[in-house]
Amino acid sequence: MKTADSQLLQEMASLLVTELNLEMSPQEIDPAAALYGDGLGLDSIDILEVSLVVSRRYGVQLRSDDENNQKIFASLSSLCDYIAANRTT
């Protein structure tokens, strides 16, 4: 699996802030912090919104029944690694 580059990390941090109306700047998001629950504090609806944005922007299909979702959405860094390895656009 390719490792996400810093440009993709910055891009995804900006998308998270914009799409989820987070009250923080993209630079405040720790790439290693948990996205779900503790850490960034996203809930299942937020994760669904992120999945839709990722699908539209990068052509990466994220399914709710994927057994790897916990790993994919563990952190911004892991999400970006998954996008980098599977993107079509």
ABEGO torsion letter per residue (X at the ends): XBBBBAAAAAAAAAAAAAAAGBBBBAAABBAABBABEBEAGBBAAAAAAAAAAAAAAAGBBBBAABAAAAAAAABAAAAAAAAAAABAX
